[in-house]
Amino acid sequence: MIAPDPLSPADAREPRPARTGTLRHDTVPMRLYHEAKRLGAWDPRSLDLRRDMEEWARFSVAERDVLLRLTVLFQAAEESMTRDLLPLIMAVVREARLEEQLFLTTFLADEAKHTEFFRRVLDEICRQSGDLQRYQTPSFRRLFAERLPDAMHRLLADPSPAAQAEALVTYSLVGEGVLGDAGYHLFSTALARGDSMPGFREGLTHSQADEDRHMAYGLFVLSRLVAEAPEVWSAVSQRMEELLPLTLGIVSEFFEAYDPMPFGLSLDDTVQDAIARFASRWAALEGARAQGKALAGAVGTERTIRDLLGWVGEQLQPAPIEVRREVSSPVYTFQIGLPLGASALLITQEVLAQHTSTDVIAALRANRVPERLRAGGRTRLTRLSARGKIIVQPPE
């Protein structure tokens, strides 16, 4: 008995050949990739923090604690995002989405730089190099130590469109979008006094610009997924319903530690700002969903019309058939016979969009429509919206 070659298992697949086509430079991922090359080449180690170190001592104890707490949370979140992005990259590689893969190489490098940047601020400005987990609240830990890694690592076993959408909602829409933007808003408000902390503010500017690209990519992929796969929308909606309370819990728990809150920061303003930013992105996804449904409906209608033309043509040959529809009309007219239109079959757009050609043909056959058309006259098919039934009206 010959032992099988461990390097050549029976179920091994042939390696996929490298793609030989050109890169699609006009796509969103490639435009973001080129932007990242131009604007994302900053080094956290090159930031001059000497003045920041001096000015740190001028803040009050409570002010320093707020900035320290916020920096700790950012550093922990960025570290988690650096660690948990790899499964998404692997899913993109498996699907041969090369342009996205190129951009994601910059995405991962950005997250690594953000981790380094906030760690450097903690070490050199805040002078806090020890374990700072005490600043991580229960809601923060549930999101970044449980929900985020669970959603991202699931892609290793289940890279389905719904799983990718859930991962991107958790990572991009909530982690980077709602929470990230809320955090940058707090930093901007707290450091708005004059030109204080210039090195810190420069690093924040670079980091936020990187995150804007990440958000653009996340919304691009989510929009594509909800447009292409109807089942994705329910997964996105459910994930948001699960995570939005947890997200607002993180914001509330941050403010609970202070009374009064330094820098004039307001819980209500922060929550409203986060919700407003989320609402604008959610509206973009709803728009993509509507476009996807319209496109799917148009494609389905064209297919049904093509099938009906073939079937009616078989039934009434050799009579000529032509389909017409006025731009603003909700009715497609199948004109039959010579002179063209001697008889006609009128089918509403709703029937064609909501029913398969098999269903429509069954209704035509059951109501002896071919025979009625041979006899001349007009027959109309409509749809009873309340129950979704096709109604075949008598000849006009």
Helices and strands as residue ranges (DSSP letters): H 28-39, G 44-46, H 50-56, H 61-84, H 86-94, H 98-120, I 121-125, G 133-135, H 138-141, I 142-147, H 148-153, G 154-156, H 161-168, I 169-179, H 180-190, H 198-228, H 231-256, G 262-264, H 267-316, E 321-324, E 331-336, E 343-348, H 349-354, H 357-366, H 369-374, E 377-384, E 389-392
